[in-house]
């Protein structure tokens, strides 16, 4: 037993010496000047236009995935978005809604095409929040001539939008609908080599 421990220790020491020797050898080839000072780094919000973002599409300033076929309940829609490292869309202002509706109309979606988005009042009845950001719905173009949301039947807690109207509505979270996912905006970096 003692000789085995000693052998293992010896092998480990040899490994460290070899790695250390390789490391020293690699340092001998580095220039005296720090090579990273020759680069300018720029940070941008979003994704450069030349990068393919499929299945997400840039609409306005955001990236969306619009599910055209499979209808699911609100919870399944939220799960499907998370599987794509995204979340159900949070439409926070009129320009965002207008850009999304314009795109959806151009793709042939109609008023009776319903899409789950991330708004809900599952925590407290009547207090609607965006699930993805935790912020309250400040921009809320509710549908209908009467006061909306109406919590019809006492169980409408999830928010959907229409395929061709700039409106939202509360609905039963178990109803099967299409859905819109929104990708989180990434940061991108650009490194530019500066020749001295």
ChimeraX attribute file (.defattr): number of C-alpha atoms within 10 A of each C-alpha:
attribute: neighborCount
match mode: 1-to-1
recipient: residues
	/A:1	6
	/A:2	6
	/A:3	8
	/A:4	9
	/A:5	10
	/A:6	11
	/A:7	12
	/A:8	11
	/A:9	12
	/A:10	12
	/A:11	12
	/A:12	12
	/A:13	12
	/A:14	12
	/A:15	12
	/A:16	12
	/A:17	12
	/A:18	12
	/A:19	12
	/A:20	12
	/A:21	12
	/A:22	12
	/A:23	11
	/A:24	11
	/A:25	11
	/A:26	10
	/A:27	10
	/A:28	10
	/A:29	8
	/A:30	10
	/A:31	8
	/A:32	7
	/A:33	8
	/A:34	8
	/A:35	10
	/A:36	11
	/A:37	10
	/A:38	14
	/A:39	13
	/A:40	11
	/A:41	12
	/A:42	10
	/A:43	10
	/A:44	11
	/A:45	10
	/A:46	15
	/A:47	17
	/A:48	11
	/A:49	8
	/A:50	6
	/A:51	7
	/A:52	10
	/A:53	14
	/A:54	10
	/A:55	11
	/A:56	17
	/A:57	15
	/A:58	17
	/A:59	17
	/A:60	14
	/A:61	11
	/A:62	18
	/A:63	22
	/A:64	24
	/A:65	22
	/A:66	18
	/A:67	18
	/A:68	14
	/A:69	9
	/A:70	10
	/A:71	17
	/A:72	19
	/A:73	18
	/A:74	28
	/A:75	14
	/A:76	15
	/A:77	26
	/A:78	23
	/A:79	15
	/A:80	18
	/A:81	20
	/A:82	15
	/A:83	10
	/A:84	14
	/A:85	12
	/A:86	21
	/A:87	25
	/A:88	28
	/A:89	29
	/A:90	22
	/A:91	22
	/A:92	15
	/A:93	13
	/A:94	13
	/A:95	12
	/A:96	15
	/A:97	19
	/A:98	17
	/A:99	15
	/A:100	22
	/A:101	21
	/A:102	16
	/A:103	15
	/A:104	19
	/A:105	14
	/A:106	10
	/A:107	12
	/A:108	10
	/A:109	18
	/A:110	14
	/A:111	13
	/A:112	11
	/A:113	17
	/A:114	21
	/A:115	26
	/A:116	32
	/A:117	27
	/A:118	27
	/A:119	30
	/A:120	25
	/A:121	19
	/A:122	16
	/A:123	10
	/A:124	10
	/A:125	13
	/A:126	15
	/A:127	13
	/A:128	24
	/A:129	22
	/A:130	21
	/A:131	19
	/A:132	17
	/A:133	12
	/A:134	12
	/A:135	13
	/A:136	16
	/A:137	17
	/A:138	12
	/A:139	11
	/A:140	19
	/A:141	17
	/A:142	18
	/A:143	17
	/A:144	12
	/A:145	6
	/A:146	8
	/A:147	8
	/A:148	16
	/A:149	20
	/A:150	17
	/A:151	17
	/A:152	12
	/A:153	8
	/A:154	9
	/A:155	15
	/A:156	22
	/A:157	26
	/A:158	25
	/A:159	24
	/A:160	25
	/A:161	28
	/A:162	20
	/A:163	23
	/A:164	22
	/A:165	19
	/A:166	19
	/A:167	17
	/A:168	23
	/A:169	23
	/A:170	24
	/A:171	21
	/A:172	18
	/A:173	21
	/A:174	15
	/A:175	13
	/A:176	17
	/A:177	20
	/A:178	22
	/A:179	30
	/A:180	24
	/A:181	27
	/A:182	26
	/A:183	21
	/A:184	15
	/A:185	13
	/A:186	9
	/A:187	10
	/A:188	12
	/A:189	12
	/A:190	11
	/A:191	12
	/A:192	11
	/A:193	13
	/A:194	10
	/A:195	6
	/A:196	4
